[in-house]
Amino acid sequence: MPSLKKNLFYSILLILANYVFPFLTYPYVSRVLGVSGIGACNFVDSVINYFILFSTLGIDSLGVREIAKHKDDREALNRTFSNIFIVNLALTGLMLAALAVCTFTVPQLSEHKDLMFIGAFKLVFNCLLVEWLFKGLEDFRLITIRSIVVKTVYVVCVFVFVRNRGDVWIYYLLSSLMIVVNALVNIAFSGSRVRLVLRGLDFWTTFKSLLALGVYAILTSMYTTFNVTFLGFVCDEVQVGYYATSTKIYYIVMALFTAFTNVMLPRMSNVVASGETERFKSYFHMAVDVLFAFSLPVVVWMMIMAPDIIMVISGPEFTGSVLPMIIISPLVFIVGYEQILVLQTLLPLGKDKVLLRNSIMGALVGVALNLALVPVLASIGSAIVWIVSECLILILSQIAVSKELRIGFPALDTLKNILIYLPLIGLVAACCLIPSGALVRVTVSMLVVATYVLVYQVVIRKNELMGMIK
C-alpha cells in the first residue's frame, strides 16, 4: 500500500497546483479585466459548474470509494470503472443538450453566449478527466506532475494573451483548456490501469448510488456554489466580482487541508472494508490534530489582514471584498472539521442517507437565507448565508458521528488551542501598523504566523504527528 506521507506530499502539490497557479495570475487579471470582467467569468463558470455537478452527481466521492475497494481485483476494478464512466458519459450528454437550450433561452446566459460555448468544452472534457480513478488507486504522483506542467503553461499563456478588458473570453478559454488537456492526459494513462468493458455491468445500481451522493452534492451546492449563481442573477457582475475575490484566500488555505482529506478518504475506506475500527478512530483523531495545527492561526491572520490581502491580490477597485472575506474567514476551521466528519468519517462508513438528510436541511436554510439576505446585502449576504449553512451542517454531522462512533466535538481541545493562539492576535494586529505598504504587511504577518505556529508545534509541543503517518 502506498505511503501516506508520499500520498500527502503529492496531494498537497496537486491541490496547490489547482489553486495557487491560477492565483498567481489573479492580481494581474483582476486589474486588467476589472471587477465586471472577473464577475462575468465567475458567473458563467458557476453556471457551467452546475451543469457539471448534474452530469457527475456523486461520481468524485463514489468513484474514489469504489475504486479503492476493488483495486486489488482487476476484473472487479474494470467493471467498477466501466459502470461509473459510462453512466457519467450518458449524464454528460443530457447536460450538454440542456446547456444549449438554456444558453439560447435565458437572457442572463444569452448575454454571455461566447463564454457559455467555451464552458461547454469544460463540461464535455470533465467527463473524460476520471480523476476519481487515480485517487482511488492512490496514484497521486501522475496527476500531480501533470497538473503542475499544465498549470505552468496556463500561467505563462495568461500573461502573454490577456492584455485588456476585452480579453475576458481569452481568460476563460485558457481556464477551460486546463480541463481539456488534463482530461486527455488522464485518458491516455488510464489504459494501463483499467480497461473499459461492456459485459457484466449494472448501470442501475451505479446510478442509484450516484444519485444518492449526487443529491447530497447538489443540495450542498445550495449554500456554497449557488451563492455565486444567485448573486449573478439577483444583483450584478460587480457584486459577483467582490464575492469571488473574497473567497480566493479561503480556497487556497483549504486546499492544504483538502489535500490531506483526499489522501485519507481512500485509506479510511480501505480500513473500513477491513473492519479495523480502532485504526479508523486513530485516523480520525489524527485528522483533527492536523486541523487544529493550522486552522485557528490562519483564521486570525485572514480576519485581521483582510484589507491588505484584498489590496495585494486585486487592488483598490475590490475594497467591497473586504467585509465578505472577514465574514467567511472562520470557515477555514468550520469546513475543515466538517470535512473530517463527512468526507473522512461518514462517507467511508457508507452513511449516504445521513449525508442526504443533513444536506437537505442545509439546502433549505441556504436557499431561504439567499432569498432573504442577498437581494438586500448582496455579496455580504452571500457570505452570511455560507457560514450559517456550514455551521448547521457541522452540527448535524457531529450528531451523526457521535451516535456512530461515540466521538464528540473536541470542545476542550478547541478552547485550549484558542487560548494558545490568543497572543497571535496582538502580533498580527501589530503588523497592520507597518508603514511600508500592503504587500510588506501581508508578507511580514505571514512570517509571524508561520513562526508562531512552528515554535509551538515543533519546539514547545514537540508534535510528532508526521512520524505517525505511515
C-alpha positions in Angstrom: 0.0 0.0 0.0 1.4 3.5 -0.9 2.8 5.5 1.9 0.5 8.2 3.4 3.5 10.5 3.6 4.1 10.3 -0.2 0.4 10.5 -1.0 0.0 13.5 1.2 3.0 15.2 -0.4 1.7 14.6 -3.9 -1.9 15.5 -2.9 -0.7 18.8 -1.4 1.2 19.6 -4.6 -1.8 18.7 -6.6 -4.3 20.9 -4.7 -1.8 23.7 -4.6 -1.4 23.5 -8.3 -5.2 23.7 -8.8 -5.4 26.8 -6.7 -2.1 28.6 -6.3 -1.1 28.5 -10.0 -4.3 30.3 -11.1 -4.0 32.6 -8.1 -0.5 33.7 -9.4 -2.3 35.3 -12.3 -5.2 36.8 -10.3 -3.6 40.0 -9.2 -2.7 40.7 -12.8 -6.0 39.5 -14.3 -8.2 41.3 -11.8 -6.5 44.6 -12.6 -6.7 44.0 -16.4 -10.3 42.7 -16.6 -11.7 44.8 -13.7 -14.5 43.9 -11.3 -17.1 43.3 -14.1 -14.8 41.1 -16.2 -13.9 38.9 -13.2 -17.6 38.9 -12.2 -18.7 37.8 -15.7 -16.2 34.9 -15.7 -17.2 33.7 -12.3 -20.9 34.0 -13.0 -20.6 31.9 -16.2 -18.3 29.4 -14.6 -20.7 28.9 -11.7 -23.4 28.1 -14.2 -21.2 25.7 -16.1 -20.2 24.1 -12.8 -23.8 23.4 -12.0 -24.2 21.5 -15.3 -21.0 19.6 -14.4 -22.5 18.9 -11.0 -25.6 17.4 -12.5 -23.5 15.4 -15.0 -21.2 13.9 -12.4 -23.6 13.7 -9.4 -21.6 11.9 -6.7 -19.0 10.4 -9.1 -16.0 12.0 -7.4 -16.8 10.6 -4.0 -18.3 7.3 -5.2 -15.5 6.7 -7.7 -12.7 7.1 -5.1 -14.5 4.9 -2.6 -15.4 2.1 -5.0 -12.1 2.1 -6.9 -10.3 1.9 -3.5 -12.4 -1.1 -2.5 -11.7 -3.1 -5.7 -8.2 -2.0 -6.7 -6.8 -5.5 -5.8 -9.2 -7.3 -8.1 -8.6 -6.5 -11.7 -11.9 -7.8 -13.1 -14.0 -6.1 -10.4 -11.9 -2.9 -10.9 -12.7 -2.9 -14.7 -16.4 -3.4 -14.1 -16.5 -0.7 -11.4 -14.7 1.8 -13.7 -16.8 1.0 -16.7 -20.1 1.3 -14.8 -19.2 4.7 -13.4 -17.6 6.1 -16.6 -20.5 5.1 -18.9 -23.1 6.5 -16.6 -21.1 9.7 -16.4 -20.9 9.8 -20.2 -24.7 9.4 -20.6 -25.4 12.1 -18.0 -22.9 14.5 -19.7 -24.7 14.1 -23.0 -28.0 15.1 -21.3 -26.5 18.1 -19.6 -24.8 19.3 -22.8 -28.2 19.4 -24.5 -29.7 21.2 -21.5 -26.9 23.7 -21.6 -27.5 24.5 -25.2 -31.2 25.1 -24.5 -30.5 27.3 -21.5 -27.9 29.4 -23.3 -30.4 30.5 -26.0 -33.5 30.9 -23.8 -32.2 32.5 -20.5 -31.5 36.2 -21.1 -28.7 36.4 -18.5 -26.9 33.5 -20.2 -27.6 34.6 -23.8 -25.8 37.8 -22.9 -22.6 35.7 -22.3 -23.0 33.2 -25.2 -19.4 33.3 -26.1 -18.3 32.3 -22.6 -21.1 29.7 -22.4 -19.8 28.0 -25.6 -16.3 27.9 -24.1 -17.8 26.4 -20.9 -19.4 23.6 -23.0 -15.9 22.2 -23.7 -15.2 22.2 -19.9 -18.4 20.2 -19.4 -17.6 17.6 -22.0 -14.0 17.0 -21.0 -14.8 16.9 -17.3 -16.3 13.5 -18.1 -13.0 12.3 -19.5 -11.0 13.7 -16.6 -11.6 10.5 -14.5 -9.6 12.0 -11.6 -11.5 9.7 -9.2 -9.8 6.6 -10.8 -6.3 7.8 -10.0 -7.3 9.0 -6.5 -9.0 5.7 -5.8 -5.8 3.8 -6.9 -3.8 6.3 -4.7 -1.8 7.2 -7.8 -1.3 10.9 -6.8 2.1 11.1 -8.5 0.9 11.1 -12.1 -1.9 13.6 -11.7 0.3 15.9 -9.6 3.1 16.1 -12.2 0.6 16.5 -15.0 -1.2 19.3 -13.1 2.0 21.2 -12.4 3.1 21.1 -16.0 -0.4 22.2 -17.3 -0.8 25.0 -14.8 2.7 26.3 -15.5 1.8 26.6 -19.2 -1.5 28.2 -18.2 0.2 30.9 -16.1 2.5 31.8 -19.0 -0.3 32.0 -21.5 -2.4 34.3 -19.3 0.4 36.8 -19.1 1.0 36.6 -22.8 -2.5 36.7 -24.2 -4.7 38.5 -21.7 -3.9 42.2 -22.3 -7.0 44.4 -21.9 -10.6 44.4 -20.7 -11.9 42.9 -23.9 -9.9 39.7 -23.3 -12.4 38.2 -20.9 -13.2 35.3 -23.3 -9.5 34.6 -23.8 -9.0 34.3 -20.0 -12.0 31.9 -19.7 -10.8 29.9 -22.7 -7.4 29.4 -21.1 -9.0 28.3 -17.8 -11.3 25.8 -19.6 -8.4 24.4 -21.7 -6.7 23.2 -18.5 -9.6 20.7 -18.0 -9.3 19.7 -21.7 -5.5 19.0 -21.5 -5.7 17.3 -18.1 -8.5 15.0 -19.4 -6.6 14.0 -22.5 -3.5 13.1 -20.4 -5.6 11.1 -17.9 -7.4 9.1 -20.6 -4.0 8.3 -22.2 -2.6 6.9 -19.0 -5.8 5.2 -17.7 -5.3 2.4 -20.3 -2.5 0.9 -18.3 -4.7 0.9 -15.1 -8.1 -0.2 -16.2 -9.9 -1.5 -19.3 -13.4 -0.4 -20.5 -15.7 -3.5 -20.5 -19.3 -3.8 -21.6 -20.3 -7.2 -20.1 -21.5 -7.8 -16.5 -22.3 -4.2 -15.9 -25.0 -2.9 -13.6 -25.8 0.7 -14.6 -28.9 0.9 -12.4 -27.2 0.1 -9.2 -24.4 2.5 -10.1 -26.9 5.2 -10.9 -28.8 4.8 -7.6 -25.5 5.1 -5.7 -24.5 8.2 -7.8 -28.0 9.7 -7.3 -27.8 9.4 -3.5 -24.4 11.1 -3.3 -25.3 13.4 -6.2 -28.4 14.7 -4.4 -26.1 15.4 -1.5 -23.6 17.3 -3.7 -26.4 19.3 -5.4 -28.1 20.1 -2.1 -24.7 21.1 -0.6 -24.2 23.5 -3.5 -27.4 25.3 -2.5 -25.3 27.0 0.3 -21.9 27.1 -1.4 -21.6 27.5 -5.2 -25.2 28.5 -5.6 -24.4 31.7 -3.8 -22.3 32.9 -6.8 -25.0 32.0 -9.4 -27.9 33.5 -7.4 -25.8 36.7 -6.8 -25.3 37.0 -10.5 -29.0 36.7 -11.3 -30.2 39.0 -8.4 -27.5 41.6 -8.3 -24.8 42.3 -10.9 -21.3 41.2 -12.1 -19.6 43.7 -9.8 -21.1 42.0 -6.7 -20.1 38.6 -8.1 -16.6 40.0 -8.5 -16.5 41.2 -4.9 -17.7 37.9 -3.6 -15.5 35.7 -5.8 -12.4 37.7 -4.8 -13.2 37.5 -1.1 -13.1 33.7 -1.3 -9.7 33.4 -3.0 -7.5 33.1 0.0 -10.0 30.8 1.8 -9.9 28.3 -1.1 -6.1 28.3 -1.2 -5.9 27.7 2.6 -8.5 25.0 2.5 -6.6 23.4 -0.4 -3.9 22.3 2.0 -6.4 20.5 4.3 -8.4 19.1 1.3 -5.1 17.6 0.1 -5.0 15.7 3.4 -8.7 14.7 3.1 -8.1 13.4 -0.4 -5.4 11.1 0.8 -7.3 9.9 3.9 -10.6 9.1 2.0 -9.3 6.0 0.1 -7.2 4.9 3.1 -10.1 5.2 5.5 -12.4 3.4 3.0 -9.9 0.6 2.9 -9.7 0.4 6.7 -13.5 0.3 7.0 -13.6 -2.6 4.5 -11.0 -4.4 6.6 -13.1 -3.9 9.8 -10.3 -2.1 11.7 -12.4 0.2 13.9 -9.7 1.3 16.3 -7.4 2.2 13.5 -10.2 4.2 11.9 -10.7 6.1 15.1 -6.9 6.9 15.3 -7.0 8.3 11.8 -10.0 10.5 12.9 -8.1 12.0 15.8 -5.0 12.5 13.7 -7.1 14.5 11.2 -8.4 16.7 14.0 -4.9 17.3 15.2 -3.8 18.4 11.7 -6.8 20.8 11.5 -6.0 22.4 14.9 -2.4 22.8 13.9 -3.1 25.3 11.1 -6.8 26.5 11.0 -7.1 28.8 14.0 -3.9 30.8 13.3 -5.0 31.2 9.7 -8.4 32.5 10.7 -6.8 35.1 12.9 -4.5 36.2 10.0 -7.3 36.3 7.4 -9.7 38.4 9.6 -7.1 41.0 10.7 -5.2 41.3 7.4 -8.3 41.2 5.1 -8.0 44.8 3.9 -4.3 44.4 3.0 -4.8 40.9 1.5 -7.6 42.3 -0.9 -5.4 45.2 -1.8 -2.5 42.9 -2.7 -4.4 40.4 -4.8 -6.8 42.7 -6.6 -6.2 46.4 -5.9 -8.4 49.3 -4.6 -11.2 48.6 -7.1 -12.1 45.5 -4.9 -12.5 47.1 -1.5 -16.0 45.7 -1.5 -14.5 42.3 -1.0 -13.0 43.0 2.5 -16.1 42.6 4.7 -17.2 39.3 2.9 -13.7 38.0 3.4 -13.8 38.7 7.1 -17.2 37.0 7.5 -16.1 33.8 5.7 -12.7 33.5 7.4 -13.9 31.2 10.3 -14.9 28.7 7.6 -11.3 27.5 7.5 -12.0 25.8 10.8 -15.7 25.1 10.3 -15.4 23.5 6.9 -12.1 21.8 7.9 -13.8 20.0 10.8 -16.8 19.3 8.6 -14.6 17.6 6.1 -13.3 15.3 8.8 -16.9 14.4 9.8 -18.3 14.0 6.3 -15.5 13.0 3.9 -13.2 11.2 6.3 -15.8 9.5 8.5 -19.4 9.3 7.4 -18.6 8.8 3.7 -16.2 5.9 4.2 -18.6 4.3 6.7 -21.2 4.4 3.9 -23.7 6.7 5.7 -25.1 8.1 2.5 -28.6 8.5 3.9 -27.3 10.6 6.8 -25.4 12.8 4.4 -28.5 13.2 2.3 -30.7 14.1 5.3 -28.1 16.7 6.5 -27.7 18.2 3.1 -31.5 18.7 2.8 -31.5 20.7 6.0 -28.5 22.8 4.8 -30.0 23.4 1.4 -33.4 24.6 2.9 -31.6 27.0 5.2 -29.2 28.1 2.4 -32.0 28.8 -0.2 -34.1 30.6 2.4 -31.3 32.8 3.6 -30.2 33.5 -0.1 -33.8 34.7 -0.8 -33.9 36.8 2.3 -30.4 38.3 2.5 -28.8 38.5 -0.9 -31.3 41.0 -2.6 -30.6 43.3 0.4 -27.0 42.7 1.4 -25.6 41.5 -2.0 -22.1 39.9 -1.6 -22.2 40.4 2.2 -25.4 38.4 2.3 -23.9 35.6 0.3 -21.0 35.4 2.8 -23.5 35.2 5.8 -25.6 32.5 4.0 -22.5 30.4 3.5 -21.2 30.5 7.1 -24.6 29.9 8.7 -25.4 27.0 6.5 -22.0 25.3 7.1 -22.4 25.7 10.9 -25.7 23.8 10.6 -24.2 21.0 8.6 -21.3 20.7 11.1 -23.7 20.4 14.0 -25.8 17.7 12.2 -22.7 15.8 11.1 -21.3 15.8 14.6 -24.5 14.4 16.0 -24.3 11.5 13.4 -20.6 10.8 14.2 -21.3 10.9 17.9 -24.0 8.3 17.5 -22.0 6.1 15.2 -18.5 6.1 16.8 -19.2 7.8 20.2 -16.8 10.6 19.2 -17.9 14.0 20.4 -16.9 17.5 19.4 -13.4 18.3 20.8 -14.6 21.3 22.9 -11.7 21.2 25.3 -9.1 20.9 22.6 -10.8 23.8 20.8 -10.7 26.0 23.9 -7.1 25.1 24.6 -6.0 26.0 21.0 -7.9 29.3 21.1 -6.0 30.2 24.3 -2.7 29.2 22.8 -3.2 31.3 19.8 -4.7 34.4 21.5 -1.3 36.2 21.7 -1.1 35.8 17.9 -4.0 38.3 17.6 -1.8 41.1 19.0 1.2 40.1 16.9 -0.7 40.1 13.7 -2.5 43.4 14.6 0.9 45.0 15.2 1.8 44.1 11.6 -1.0 46.4 10.4 1.0 49.3 11.8 3.9 48.7 9.4 4.0 51.8 7.1 5.8 50.1 4.2 2.7 49.1 2.1 0.1 46.3 1.9 2.5 43.7 0.3 5.1 44.1 3.1 2.5 44.0 5.8 0.9 40.8 4.4 4.3 39.2 4.0 5.6 40.0 7.4 2.3 38.9 9.0 2.5 35.6 7.2 6.0 35.1 8.6 4.9 36.0 12.1 2.0 33.4 11.9 4.3 30.7 10.5 7.0 31.3 13.1 4.5 31.3 16.0 2.9 28.0 14.8 6.2 26.3 14.2 7.6 27.3 17.6 4.6 26.0 19.4 4.1 22.8 17.4 7.8 21.8 17.0 9.7 23.4 19.9 7.1 23.6 22.7 4.7 20.8 21.9 7.2 18.6 20.0 4.5 17.4 17.7 5.4 14.1 16.2 2.4 13.8 14.0 4.2 13.3 10.8 6.0 10.4 12.3 2.6 8.8 12.8 1.7 8.9 9.1 2.9 5.6 7.6 
